[in-house]
Amino acid sequence: MNTTISLNFVKESIFKNFSLILAKKLELPSLVIIPTYNEKENIEKMIRKVFSLQELFHMLIVDDGSPDGTAKIVSNLMSEFPGKLFMEERKGKLGLGTAYIHGFKWALQKGYDYIFEMDADFSHNPDDLVRLLDACKNKGMDVAIGSRYTRGGKIANWPMSRVMMSYFASVYVRCVLWINISDTTAGFKCYKRKVLESLDLDNIRFVGYAFQIEMKYDAKKMGFKVGEVPITFTDRREGQSKMSTGIFKEAFWGVIEMRFKGK
């Protein structure tokens, strides 16, 4: 009788361990989405850096018809990184927000459980991907924000005038929307799949910084745990910034629209 019980226990243990190993093997790596427009100076270096990390990530580049040949560079690299590097090409400069929405839908269709937003220009340090993933996998966050303004966060090589403008923009958003997020305009984030499945992605209306605010605001309103992980943000060294007066105005008025029009 004792022998029978022992054998059953051993069989159950083997089955459980095998199931865990199989589940681990079947689990897709996380997906890093990078929108691009004229990023030929940065994109190859960024792709190689992400694939050099100890944690396995897949990458999706969403290119908006870059006239500088960014998409051609990515296309040439896809044969070097088969099954890990993907690209979606769109016609024309359609905006950051719509590029991410396109990427989110692609990621959900393919079955990814953890989905990242990240810039191509190294203002977001790829090494921090692992820390954001850990925050969602092991520390209870549904959305992990790479934050410049939470305790421990920093900004490198920005003039003080730009730091102050960015910081007080986040203060303005917090005051209008009543959300307890230090870096409301941050664009370096990890989402759990369930967050993107729950949000009405077709109803996200903004495309620039306001898009980043809107995604956080909607996630908070739906009751998801949005947390911040301190990072050091470094201004781009190569290529041109995509910031414009129109993007700034959209963010300023978009926050008021979200708050008072029942977004």
C-alpha positions in Angstrom: 0.0 0.0 0.0 2.8 2.4 1.0 4.7 1.5 -2.2 1.6 2.2 -4.3 1.2 5.7 -2.7 4.8 6.5 -3.2 4.7 5.5 -6.9 1.6 7.6 -7.4 3.3 10.6 -5.6 6.3 10.2 -7.9 4.2 10.0 -11.0 2.2 13.2 -10.0 5.5 15.0 -9.3 7.0 14.1 -12.6 3.8 15.1 -14.4 3.7 18.5 -12.6 7.3 19.2 -13.3 6.9 18.2 -17.0 3.8 20.5 -17.3 5.7 23.4 -15.8 8.7 22.9 -18.2 6.3 22.6 -21.2 4.4 25.7 -20.2 7.7 27.6 -19.9 8.8 26.4 -23.4 5.5 27.4 -24.9 5.5 30.9 -23.3 6.3 33.5 -25.9 9.0 36.0 -25.1 7.9 39.6 -24.4 7.5 41.9 -27.4 9.1 45.3 -27.7 7.3 47.7 -30.1 9.3 50.5 -31.6 7.7 53.1 -33.9 10.1 54.6 -36.4 10.3 57.6 -38.7 13.8 58.4 -40.0 15.8 56.5 -37.4 18.5 55.1 -39.7 21.3 56.3 -37.3 19.8 54.3 -34.4 17.7 51.4 -35.4 20.4 48.7 -36.2 22.2 49.5 -33.0 19.0 49.4 -31.0 18.0 46.0 -32.5 21.4 44.5 -31.8 21.4 45.8 -28.3 17.9 44.4 -27.4 18.8 41.0 -28.8 22.1 40.9 -26.8 20.2 41.1 -23.5 20.1 38.0 -21.3 16.3 38.0 -21.2 14.8 37.0 -24.5 12.7 39.6 -26.3 11.0 39.8 -29.7 10.8 43.1 -31.5 8.2 44.7 -33.8 9.3 47.8 -35.7 6.4 49.9 -37.0 7.8 52.2 -39.7 5.8 55.1 -41.1 7.4 55.1 -44.6 10.7 56.6 -43.4 12.3 58.3 -46.4 15.8 57.8 -45.0 15.7 54.0 -45.5 15.0 52.9 -41.9 12.7 50.1 -43.1 15.4 48.8 -45.5 17.8 48.5 -42.6 15.3 46.5 -40.6 14.4 44.4 -43.6 18.0 43.4 -44.1 18.3 42.4 -40.4 15.2 40.2 -40.4 17.1 37.3 -42.0 19.7 37.5 -39.3 17.1 37.4 -36.5 14.4 35.1 -38.0 11.3 34.6 -35.8 12.4 37.4 -33.4 12.4 40.6 -35.5 9.3 41.7 -37.3 8.2 44.8 -39.1 5.0 46.5 -40.1 5.3 49.2 -42.8 2.7 51.9 -43.0 2.3 54.5 -45.7 3.1 58.0 -44.5 3.7 59.6 -41.1 0.5 58.6 -39.2 1.6 59.4 -35.7 3.1 57.8 -32.6 -0.2 56.8 -31.1 -1.6 55.0 -34.1 1.7 53.2 -34.6 1.5 51.8 -31.1 -2.2 50.9 -31.5 -1.2 49.1 -34.7 1.5 47.3 -32.8 -0.7 46.4 -29.8 -3.3 44.8 -32.0 -0.5 42.8 -33.8 0.9 41.7 -30.4 -2.5 40.6 -29.1 -3.2 38.6 -32.3 0.1 36.8 -32.0 -0.4 35.9 -28.3 2.2 38.0 -26.5 1.6 38.4 -22.7 4.0 41.3 -22.0 4.1 44.2 -24.5 6.5 47.2 -24.4 6.6 50.7 -25.7 10.1 52.0 -26.3 11.8 54.7 -28.4 14.4 53.9 -31.1 16.9 56.7 -30.1 18.4 55.2 -26.9 16.6 57.8 -24.7 15.2 54.7 -23.1 18.0 52.3 -22.0 17.3 48.8 -23.3 18.9 47.4 -20.2 15.8 48.7 -18.3 13.5 46.3 -20.2 14.4 43.6 -17.8 13.4 45.7 -14.8 10.1 46.7 -16.3 9.3 43.1 -17.1 10.1 42.1 -13.6 7.8 44.7 -12.2 4.9 43.2 -14.2 5.8 39.6 -13.8 6.8 39.5 -10.2 5.9 42.7 -8.4 2.2 43.0 -9.1 2.1 45.8 -11.7 -0.3 45.7 -14.6 1.5 48.6 -16.3 5.1 49.4 -15.4 6.3 52.9 -16.4 10.0 53.7 -16.8 9.8 56.9 -14.8 12.0 60.0 -14.8 10.3 61.7 -11.9 9.6 58.9 -9.4 12.2 58.6 -6.6 15.5 57.4 -8.1 14.6 58.6 -11.7 16.9 60.9 -13.5 17.4 62.9 -16.7 20.7 63.1 -18.4 22.0 65.8 -20.8 18.8 67.9 -21.0 19.0 71.7 -20.5 17.3 72.8 -17.2 14.6 74.7 -19.2 13.5 71.5 -20.9 13.6 69.5 -17.6 11.4 72.1 -15.9 9.0 72.2 -18.8 8.7 68.4 -18.8 8.4 68.1 -15.1 5.7 70.8 -14.8 3.8 69.3 -17.7 3.5 66.1 -15.6 2.4 68.2 -12.6 -0.3 69.8 -14.8 -1.6 66.4 -15.9 -1.7 65.1 -12.3 -3.6 68.2 -11.2 -6.2 68.1 -14.0 -6.7 64.3 -14.1 -6.2 63.6 -10.4 -3.9 60.6 -11.1 -1.1 59.6 -8.8 1.6 59.1 -11.5 4.8 61.1 -11.3 5.8 60.8 -15.0 2.5 61.1 -16.8 4.0 61.6 -20.3 6.5 58.8 -20.1 6.8 56.6 -23.2 8.8 53.7 -21.9 6.3 51.1 -20.6 5.4 47.4 -20.1 1.8 46.3 -20.3 0.3 43.0 -19.3 -1.8 41.5 -22.1 -5.0 41.8 -20.1 -4.6 45.6 -19.9 -4.5 46.1 -23.7 -7.3 43.5 -24.2 -9.5 45.5 -21.8 -8.9 49.0 -23.3 -10.9 50.1 -26.2 -7.9 50.6 -28.5 -10.1 51.9 -31.4 -11.3 54.7 -29.2 -7.9 56.0 -28.2 -8.0 59.4 -29.9 -4.6 61.1 -29.4 -1.3 60.6 -31.2 1.6 62.4 -29.4 2.3 62.9 -25.7 -1.4 63.0 -25.1 -1.6 59.4 -26.3 0.9 58.4 -23.5 -1.3 60.3 -21.0 -4.5 58.8 -22.3 -3.3 55.2 -22.1 -2.2 55.6 -18.4 -5.4 57.4 -17.5 -7.6 54.8 -19.1 -5.7 52.0 -17.4 -6.0 53.7 -14.0 -9.8 54.3 -14.5 -10.3 50.6 -15.3 -8.7 49.7 -12.0 -5.4 48.3 -13.2 -2.3 48.7 -11.1 -0.1 51.3 -12.8 3.4 51.6 -11.1 6.6 53.3 -11.8 10.2 52.0 -12.1 13.0 54.7 -11.8 15.1 55.1 -15.0 17.7 57.5 -16.3 16.4 59.1 -19.4 19.0 60.2 -21.9 18.3 62.7 -24.7 18.9 61.3 -28.2 22.5 61.7 -29.6 21.7 60.9 -33.2 18.8 61.7 -35.5 16.1 64.4 -35.1 13.5 64.8 -32.4 9.9 64.4 -33.4 8.6 66.9 -30.9 6.6 69.7 -32.4 4.3 72.6 -31.3 1.3 70.6 -32.5 2.2 67.7 -30.2 2.6 70.0 -27.3 -0.8 71.7 -27.9 -2.5 68.3 -28.3 -1.2 67.3 -24.9 -2.3 70.6 -23.2 -5.8 70.6 -24.6 -6.2 66.8 -24.7 -5.8 66.6 -20.9 -8.7 69.0 -20.4 -10.8 67.1 -22.9 -10.1 63.8 -21.1 -11.1 65.3 -17.7 -14.1 67.3 -18.6 -15.6 65.4 -21.6 -15.8 62.1 -19.7 -13.0 60.3 -21.4 
